[in-house]
Amino acid sequence: MRFAVSYSTPAYGMDPERLVGFARRAEECGFEGLYVPEHVVLSQGATFGGVQMPTDLVYGDPLELLTFVAGATERLLLGTAVLLLPYHHPVVLAKRLATLDVLSKGRLRLLTVGLGSLPGEAQAVGVDYASRGRRADEAIDVLRLLWSGEDVSYSGEFFEFEGLSSFPHPLAPLPIHVGGSSRAAARRAGARGDGYFPGGALTPDERAAQWELVRTTSGRDDLEYTRWASIEVTPDAVAAYEAQGVTRLVVTTPDLDELTHFAKRFQLP
C-alpha cells in the first residue's frame, strides 16, 4: 500500500510557508505524494453533497500550487484531486502539465482528472455542462497525442487541429487517473485512464461494482486504485482496503504531528 496526503487550500489557507512546511513534512515522513483540489470559480447557490458551498472558499490554482511545492521538495510526487478537465483547453493544458513534469524532474505522477459537478462553474468558462463528459474524453486523447510526438493532427467534436507540435514532452508518459463517483467515471477510467480515484459517498456494493467496471472495461491488470482514508486509519482497515484492490490511500490533516504519527504507525520509508 502507498500513502499520500492532500492539502486543501479552502481548509488550510494559502500561506506559502504553511504549504511548504506541510509538503516538506510529508516528504520527510515518507509519504508518496501530495494532492491538491481545484475549483475555478464558485457561484451563489452551488451545492456539493446537498450542502451549499460558501462562495468565499479559497481554491488556489492546482498547477501553480504544485509548481511551488515542487520547488521546495525533492522526492514528493505531485497530484490533483481532481483537475476539472473540461474547463481547460487541452492544447494549453498539455504544455502546462509537461512543463511542470520537466521542472519537477518527472514527479507529476498522480494527475487525477474529473468533470466537475457545479453547473455554474461550467457556464462561467463557456462549457456546456451536459457535454462535459464527451469533452473530457476528447481532452484526454488530445493530451496524449500532443505528448506522443510532433506534427500531430486531431479532429473531434470539440477540438480540431492539424500538424501541431507541443514541447516539452513529459519525461515519461504521464499517468492520467480518473476521479468521480459514477459508473460513467468508472468506464472512463477503464477506457482512457491509468487508474481510478472514486469519491467518498458510495456504498460498499457500488464501490465494488465500479472497480469491477474499471477493470473489465480496461482489460488491464496494472491499473492503480486510489481511495480516501482517515488519518486515523488502522492497520486492519488498510488490510481491508488492500483486499478490495486498493493500491493507494490519501489522508488529510492540518496537524503536522499527525503526519509524523501516521508515518511511524505504518513505518513509512
Secondary structure, 3 states (H helix, E strand, C coil): CEEEEECCHHHHCCCHHHHHHHHHHHHHHCCCEEEECCCCCCCCCCEECCEECCCCCCCCCHHHHHHHHHHHCCCCEEEECCEEHHHCCHHHHHHHHHHHHHHCCCCCCECEEECCCCHHHHHHCCCCHHHHHHHHHHHHHHHHHHCCCCCEEEECCCCEEEEECCCCCCCCCCCCEEEECCHHHHHHHHHHCCEEEECCCCCHHHHHHHHHHHHHHHCCCCCEEEEECCCCCCHHHHHHHHHCCCCEEEECCCCHHHHHHHHHHCCCC
